Amino acid sequence: MAFIKFDNVSKSYGKQNVISGLNLAIEKGSFTVLVGPSGCGKSTLLRLIAGLEDLDEGALYIDGKCVNQIEPKDRDIAIVFQNYALYPHMTTFENMAFGLKIRGIDKTLIREKVNEVACSLQIEHLLDRKPKDMSGGQRQRVAIGRAIVREPRVFLFDEPLSNLDAKLRNQMRWEIAELHKRLGITTVYVTHDQVEAMTLGDNIVVLDKGVIRQQGSAKQIYDHPTDEFVAGFIGSPPMNFAKAFIAQSEQGAQIYNDQIGLQINIPGLDAPQTVTAVTLGIRPEHLTLKQEKENRGIEGVLMHMEHLGYETFAHFKINDLIWVVRCTGSPEWEAGQSVWLEFQTGKIHLFYTV
């Protein structure tokens, strides 16, 4: 296990600045997920750890030692790529054994290690096959097995499940999580899929344009997003937003937007001394459908229903806004009908306009 630290790290490609003065500590034995949209810098950070890219500024430390000038082969790191990166002319056994072979490990020990890891990943029956004779999921297991047999200080995963179908992605997510529990090796996992981030990471780092927007557990980031970007990126379906104003009233804070008929009083919430522009955010599960007007609701027109069996996503139009409500089961609503959306006021998020 290793402790990793980025100290004021910057990286550019030509005139394009990808990472800007980034500071990040990754604890020993943690499962850290770097998540964000394409181009946010997450894969670049992974490649910096692996030594596949050089830093422009700052320093990278592994277990307190600066590794800026240390070659990738000397960092004791294993990486699993999105495209598996297996040698096509080698069997599974040869692919998994290759890293140990070039390090001069005894052949008997290599065979023991490869067989042990293959059994743990349930690919022992594939040891004599070449990559072209295996499915995508099997090849991904081989790539993971090749990393495990090395017993590195750090595991790096670069969007390893992107090429798999939905069912296999779910299965492999569980297997990677169980693998980390069993081995306890410091793991850094890159993904653009916020579902993967939420289900895998005990430490999630949300990136945008080379800057860390928020870091914490899945629950912390979901329940208490620091800004509108994080609130909109984490969560599926994403959080609903509306421009509004907040002002003081006799009941406490009042949030309103006359154009969409929004007027909610929230007792106990401190309001600014003057009327202030805000962005109101509320997650789909914190809205309730009503057929009659409620004190804390706004009127909308049902546009579309997505029935998923155990839950339904109801899409509503409120003037120019399209909002989503998460409902349990399959409620009997019809497109075009007018309904009221009731807010759970304790779940409202306010993002102040800068």
N, C-alpha and C positions, 0 to 999 in steps of 0.2 A: 504493500500500500504506500501511496505517496501523497504528500501535500503539494499542491500546485498554486503558484501565485503569479499573477500578472501585475507588474508595477509600471503604471503610466505607459502602457504599450500603444504604439501607433503603427499602422501599416497602410501603405498606398500602392496602387498599381498605376504607374504613370501619374496623371493628374487626378485620378479618382481616389479619394480618401475613403478607405474601407473601415478602419478601426481608428478611433480618436481618443488618445489619452486614457485608455481603459485600465481600470483597477479591479481585480477579481481574485478572490481566494477560494480555492476548491479544497475542502477538508479531506483528510485521509479516510478512505473507506466509503466516501459518499457516492451517490449516484446523481450526478449533476447533468441536467438537460439544458442545452442551449437551444432556444426556440425563437423563431421570428420569421418574418416574410423573406422571400428571396432577395438576396443582396444586402441582408442586414449584417453580415460579417461572421455568422456562426461557423461556417465551414473554414473560413480563414483562421479563426481562433484554434480550431482543431488541428489544422495543418501547422500552425505555429508551435503547438505543444509537441507534435510529432517531429518537428524539425524539417518539414517539407517546404517551409517558407521561412525567410529571414525577417526579423523585426527591423523596422525603420528607426524606431525610438523606443526607449524603455528597456525593461528587463523581464525575463521569464525565469522563475525559480521552481525547481523541483526538489523537495525536501531541503529547502534552504540554500541550494546550490544554483548559481546562475548558469543556465544551459545555453545561453545565446550562441556560444561558439562550439557547442558539443554536437557531433554528428548524430543523425537520426539513429544509426545502428548502436550507438553507445548510450542511448537514453532509457533503454529497458522499457519500451512502450510497444504495445500491439494495437494494430488498427484494423477495423473491419469496414470495408468500403461498400458503397451502394451497389456496385456492379460485381461484387464478390472477389474479383481479381485473382481467380484461381489459375494455375498453370494448366492449359488445356491438354497438354501431352502427358500429364501426370495423373496417376490414380489418386483417390481420396487419401490413401495412406501416405503416398509420396508427397502430396500437397501439405498434409498436416505435419509430416516429419521433416520437411525441407529446412525450416528455421533451426531445428535442433541439429540437423546434419551439418550445416555450415558452421555451427558453433563447436563441432567436434565431439558431440555427446556420444557415448557408447551406444552401439547399435541395439544391444539388448534392452538398455534403458529407454531408448527411443521407442521401441516396439511396445514396451510396457506402458509408457505414457500415452502413446497414441491410442492403444486399445482401451485404456481406462477412460480417456476423454470421449472416445467414440461411443462407448457404452453409455456414458452419462448423457450424451446427446441423442442416443438411439439411432446412430448411423453406423453401427458396427457391421451391418450387412452391406454397406456401401464402400467398404475399404478398397475393394478391387475395381471399382467403377471409375471412369473418367467423367469430368464435368458434363460433357455432351450427353451422357446417358442418365443424367439426374434432373429432377424438377428444380424450379427456382428455390423452393423451400429447403430442399436437400442440399443444394449448393450453398445456401446461406448458412446452414448448420455446419457444413464443412469449413467455411470461412471463419466461423466463430470458433470451431474446434481448433483450427490452425493457430488462432490467437491464444486459446487457453493453454495449449501444451507448452507454450513458452514460459508460462508462469510469470508474466510481466508485473511491473509495479503499477502500470496504468493501462486500462482498456480505453480505446477510442472507437466510437461508432459513428460513422458518417452516413446518416439516413439509410440504415441497413435494410429497412423493410419497404422502401418505396416501390420496389419492383414486384412485390407480392400482392396477391389478391386479398380482398378484405378479410375473409375467414382466416387465411393463413397469417395475415398481419396480427390479428387478435391472438392467435396461438403463439406466435413467435414473441410477441410482447410479454406474454406470461412467462415464457421460457427464459427470456433475457432477465426478467425481474427475479425469477427463481435462481438463475445462475449467479446473479450478484449477491443474493442472500447467502448462497452457499460458499462463494469464494471470498466475498468481502473486499475485492480489489477496487481501488479508486477508479470510477468509471465516468467518462465524459461522453455524452450522447447528443448528437446533433439531429434536429428534425424541424420541419416546417409545420408538422401536424400537431396542433395543440392537444388533441386527444392522447397521442403518444406521450407528450410532455406531462400531462396531468396524471396519467396512469403509471408512468415509470419513475419519474424523478422524485427523490426526497428533497432535492434542491433544484429549483427551476430559475433559469436566468432568461428574462425576456429582453431580446435585443431589437433595436431599430436603428438603421443607418449607422452601425458601428458604435452605438451607445447603449449602455444598460439602462432600460426603463424601470425594471423592478426585479428583485431577487427574493426568493423565499419558497415556502412550501406551496403545494398546489392549493391547499385551503386558504392560505394567507392571500395569495394572488387572486384567487377567484372571489373571495369575500371582501377583500379590501384592496382593489386595484388603485394604484397611485395616480393614474391619469387616464384620459379618454382612450389613448392608444391601447394600453394594456387591457382596459375594460372591454374594448371592442374585439381584441385579438383572442383573448382567452375566454372560452365558453362557446358551446355549440348547441343551439343557434346563438349568435352573438347577442350582446346586450342591446336593448333598444335605447335610442337617444332622441332628445328633443331640446331645442333651444328654449330657454325660459328665463325668468327673472326671480330673484329672491328679495324679499323685503320684510321688515318687521310688521307684526300685526298684534292685536290684543291677545290672540291665542298663541302667539309665538312667531315662528317663521312661516311666511306664506310664499309658496312657489306658484307662479302663474305664467300662462301664455294664452292671451286672449284669442289668438288665431285658431287654436285647436281646442279651446274651451277648458284649458287646464287651470284648476285653482285648488290647491291642497294646502291645508294648514297642518303644520307639524309641531305640536307642543314640545317644548324642551330643547328645540334646535336653535342654536344661536344664529341670528341673522345679522348681516352688516348694517351699519347705521344708515346707509343710503341704498337705494335700489341698485342691485348688482346683477349683471348678466351672468348666467351659468348655463352649463349643459346638464340636463337631467338625464340620468341613466337608470334603467331598471331591467333586470333579467327576465326572460320569458316566463320562468316558473313563478315569478313574484307578481304576476298579473292574473286576475280572475275574470272570467266572462260572466256578465249579468245581462238579463233581458230588460231590466228596468234601471233607471238612473240611480246612481249611488253618489254619496257625498264626496267620495275621494276618487271619482272616476271621470273618464272622458268617453265621448261617443265615437264609434268607429264603424266601418262597413266591412263585413267579412268578404275577403277576396278569394281565398283558397284554403283548403284543408289538406294537410299531409297526414294520412292515417298510417301509423306504424305499429298498430296492434296495441301494445301496452301504453302508448301515448300518442297524442296527436299534436301537430304544430299547426296553429291557426294563424293565417296571415291577414292582417287588417290594414285598411287604409284610413288614415286620419288626416284629412286635407291632403297635403303632399307627402306625408310620412307613411311608410310601410313598416308596421310593427309585427312581431311574432309573439304569440302566447303559447306556452307549453301546457297542454291539458292532459290529464290522466284518462286512459281509455279512449273511447270514440264518441264524443258528444254529438248529438243530433243538431247540427247547425247547417244552414244553407247559404251558399254564396249569394251575396247581394243583400242579405238582411242586415239590419242595423242593430248593434249591440253596444253594451257599455263595458268598459274595462276598468276594473277596480284595482287600486294599488295597495300593496302591502307597504305602508308608509315607512316602516322600520327598515325596509330593504332598498330605499331610494338612495342613489349615489348622485352627488353633486360635484361637478368639475368646473372650477372657476375659470373664466376666460382670461387669458393673460394679455 
